[in-house]
Amino acid sequence: MKKKKIEQQVAQSFSNAQPDIYNSVAADCPTRAAAVAKPKNTTWGWKIATCALSLLLVVAVVFGGVMLGRNSNVPNEAVAASVTLDVNPSVSIQINSNRRVVNVEALNKDGVIIVGGKDFKGVQLELAVDAIIGSMFRHNYIRADANSVLVSVDSKQSEYNDLVKLISDEITVELKGQEISVNVVAQWIRSSDAASALAAQYGISLGKAQLITKILDNAPEGSTYTAENLVPLTVNELMLLMQNLDIPSDVLSQSGSANDPFVGSDVAKASALERAGLTEQAVTRLTCKIDNDDGLMVYEVEFVCDGWEYEINVNARTGEVVKFEKELAHHTAPVGERPTRERVLAVALEKAGLPEGTDVTSSQVAFDDKDKECEVKFSYNGTLYEMEIGYDLELISYQEKTVPVLPELPSENQWLNPSVDNELVRALLEFLNKKYGIDITLENTHGWEIEKETEHGRTTYDIEFNWEDTSTHITYEFECEMDSNMNVLSYERERVDSFYDTGV
């Protein structure tokens, strides 16, 4: 009876010490054949010694298992470092000085899906990383076109390089088997009031907040980057923006490069050239780069032709031109007297390709007698036009920017069901389908709620709805926020338990 009780204690201790992810990672471990011992003749003295040794071994295993199951009560289970893995899901791994897991915490709703209630306590860091990255891949957060992982390490500086190499190698090997060339970006967490405040304000990981503050600190002059615009972006999209910035490698290390999940630079250049009415052979200094313009991911296409410099922004998700600018590379101050406002507007309409007398809104004309030019602004059919026209009525610069026109929505705190003509809903579904690589349509969704809120002169829309993945029969609840320009400010997806008739 005593022997049986001891065996049960050993089994229980081992069970407590092992998380239920063991089976999912055991398949990756090599199997070692058991050695077969030949029977030997023994004496009574040898038998007694063997029994005593066995008893000591059992006691050691029991004691060790119990202590392993009581990790928080021994000194070496104190947290020595923490590692955060950010993709869109954010998961924090706390480890002890032996690099075994003390705790794993999901930092957002997508992280909850990834962790899935698993008990990682006591597992080696490498196995925990494998399991979490594998779960991110299976849930489609890591894909060939979304291949970036942010690794943020909070540890002693002397431990940082070894931990980064260990984790980077594990991630690379884990995803290599899925034929994904991963882009691992690593940073050492440093105390920063700005990053801490940003993380608290938007409910994101400290690692992602620190990355965003680095982008804002190194943003090029004239950029429209704001924390509000960058927070909703995935790590892969943030990495695409960072390709245009000069951030020292000792602050942020990177192995690999972020893949482009959008329509591609070739499509963007073709759209820009078509809008300008030019061919690639007719232009010089043609460049194309990913950028973020007031919260919208765009390709910024620039080139020169016939003394004009062009800058054209193309929606990265749709391939549509959303901003068109051109200005003379070199010009001298025009001569002549100040023209009338009506004459300037007539010229501006002609340059915009609109018939004379077109009824435009918010038309403005500002004269500059010193430089002998005037600035013209007006809106028509959802497009904002801005031009500089000389007193000689020659065009100096020209700009178009698409301004989405939203359908009329209810006043504050009123709810509605969307129609297929609601451009706000269309833009949101297109955004989510691109983000998650899924196929949500208005027909396979339900439970829509849209609330319009205006605060301090700024209008936003809180949107909720449910979608069932017909391939898995899993229902997801989406909670999103958009602004009046149809930019998605935040988005979350949470799995909802659903029961259905299996026909059994």
Secondary structure, DSSP 8 states (H G I E B T S, - for coil): -HHHHHHHHHHHHHHHHS-TTHHHHHTTS--------------HHHHHHHHHHHHHHHHHHHHHHHHHHTGGGSGGGS--EEEEEESSSEEEEEE-TTSBEEEEEE-SHHHHHHHTT---TT-BHHHHHHHHHHHHHHTTSSBTTB-EEEEEEES-HHHHHHHHHHHHHHHHHHHHTTT---EEEEEE----HHHHHHHHHHT--HHHHHHHHHHHHT--TT----HHHHTTS-HHHHHHHHTTS---TTTSEEES-----SS-HHHHHHHHHHHHT--GGG-EEEEEEEEEETTEEEEEEEEEETTEEEEEEEETTT--EEEEEEEESS-----S----HHHHHHHHHHHTT--TT---EEEEEEEETTTTEEEEEEEETTEEEEEEEETTS-EEEEEEEE---------TT------TT-HHHHHHHHHHHHHHT----GGGEEEEEEEEEEETTEEEEEEEEEEEETTTTEEEEEEEEEETT--EEEEEEEEE--------
